Structures are given as structure tokens and as C-alpha cells.
Amino acid sequence: MNIIGDLIKRSNKIVVKIGSHTLSDNNGKINMEIMHNIVGQLYDLMQKGKRIIIVSSGAGICGVAAINKWHRKEDINYKQALCAIGQVELMMAYKELFAEYDIHVGQILVSRDDFGDHSRNLHIRNTLFTLVDEGVVPIINENDSVSVDEIKIGDNDTLSALTANLWAADLLILMSDIDGIYDKNPKVNKDAQLIEEIYDIDKLMLRIDTTGKSDFGTGGIITKIYAARSVNEYGIPLVLVNGTKKDILRKIVNGTEKGTVFFGK
Ligand code: GLU
């Protein structure tokens, strides 16, 4: 039985979150080979009739890679300036990669306020529906250059969960640099065991070590678990896979790779 593969096959509306650590190489530069492979896999899913929305991180790291300075600056204005530069680089990469398949992309930048306000909520929703209905792939990120702590969503795991709920997705896939949820941090524990199916998040929290965090991502394990809790409440399953592995979605579908799925109770 291939639970995650079957779930992907059955789902029509899929939100795919791609993390900074998935898109970048060890030096923090954008990894075009991985991005090319991911876009190809998403195109395959679209060819099978699936509708895709991307939530992509990477504005910060792309900004640093583009201008190669300010990465040690702690001031918020420099950080936001880097995101302003990097968001353009990021979108240029997606535009170029999807153009190979004659597909347009559309950028939507949001902050927490946008989800809390009924009218803005409706407008985001309608724009998403219109783009997707017309075969355009929406690419969402937080509006990092204007978001201060008070109005920040803060991490794209949460943003992708908000998006999946708003769009009433069938499935949320988080692409990260780990294979899924382990009972211990797999980067430091060789005997860590992958947990493939999760039905009870409270029980999971008692069982696992949630301190694992990657270098570039804002999230870490805990925001992924919260994202799962949030979408599961709306009946949307969340799948965690290792987006840095070539052909990961294809392999998950044919059962040669594994991930973690959260179904909720
Ligand atoms: N919005 C941030 C960026 O694009 C990333 C947030 C995250 O890593 O979750 O740089």
C-alpha cells in the first residue's frame, strides 16, 4: 500500500510549499537544477489535471546571492531590502522554468493582515481561483519588505497552511530538506526513525524531539506540525517530503521514496 502516493493521485487541488533550504545549495545560492526538477514534476501533475499553487520561500537567500553583500547586517531595513531584491530573482527563475512548458506564473505577496481581513481574503481567493482556472501558476510569498513583526506571518509553513485553507485545497505538500518527521533529529541521530503516518498530533508531540532547524529556513519542525494541525482541522491532509531529492514527487507516487503524512483525527 502506498498511502501518500495514492493521496497525491486522488488530490486535484494541491498547494506545494517550497522551502528556502530546498531551493538553495550549501552556499545559500539558488539551485537551478533542483528548481528545474521541481517545476518539471509540478508540470507532470498539471498534465494529469491537477491544479497547483506554489508557496515559495527564498526571497532572502536570493537577495544575498544576487548582490553578495549585507548578509551579516542585522538591521531590518537591510533584511527587507535583500528580500525586495531576492523576490525578483526568485520570480525570474520560476518564470523562466515554467516558460519551458508555456505556462505563465503570477506573483502574490501577502502579510498576516490580508488573511484577517474579510474583503482582502475574498480578493486573494478570487485572484487565486482566476489564475488557476486560466492555467497560470500562482506563486505566493510573504511580503517580506513591508512586514514588520506585528503583521508578519513569519514562516512559509504557516503561510502555506493559510493558503490551503483559503483555497480549500485537497492536499498541502511541504517540500523541505528532510524526508519527513522523525522520532529524533536525523541530522544528529543515526538511529532516527521516520514516522510515515500521523493521526494524532498531541501524541506525536510527546514522542518526538522538535528542536531540529535548518540554516536558511525560518520554520523548522515545529511550524510544520502547526501547519499540519491547522489544515487537518479543515480536513486537508499535509504531506512532508524531501524536495532536495531529484524526482521526489514522482518517486513518492511510484512508491520508491517515503515521506510523512498528517491526516489529523
Ligand atoms: N518569506 C521568506 C523568504 O522568502 C521565507 C520564510 C520561510 O523561510 O519560511 O525569504
Residues whose N, C-alpha, C, O or C-beta is under 5 A from the ligand:
A	BS01	LIG	S20 S56 S57 G58 A59 G60 I61 N141 E142 D144 G154 D155 N156 D157 F216 G217 T218 G219
